């Protein structure tokens, strides 16, 4: 099985408020994210993390990585560089890339932390799977493009129930996320 996730921000207390996450404390958020991950992902599964796994976390990174099941593939996000320097990265990840084109089950998917305007095979039904924007729908520069494009999928935990998701779940969750954003006009969709 293959799973996708992004923007866990383990160790980032303020993300609870910034993204209206349903947690009362950092400890509750971090333990829930780890439990949710391990409730779905098995050791033989591939999981693609599309950036911002931790946030300015200097201690306990390896402890968390040892707890998380699956064959981990990291797509580097803007908050990953500091913690990555402090561990032996190859010990925990199958691969670490800035951008990755994945071909699986007849689909082509470009995985990147950031939503991008153009990606390989985009006019032939390929997908752009990204993170970075959390549950935001308030940027007039990029949101109209994301909202109207069924091939752009947000892997962020904030729009995927705080779980790693399969491609089918990712697609379904994004349809709901975009529908709610279009109906409400809210800047943060929860």
Secondary structure, 3 states (H helix, E strand, C coil): CEEEEECCCECCCCHHHHCCCCCCCHHHHHHHHHHHHHHHCCCCCEEEECCCCECCCCCCHHHHHHHCCCEEEEECCCCCHHHHCCCCHHHCCCEEECEEEEEECCEEEEEECCCCCCCCCHHHCCEEEECCCCCECCCCCCHHHHHHCCCEEECEHHHCCCCCECHHHHHHHHHHHHHHHHHHCCCECC
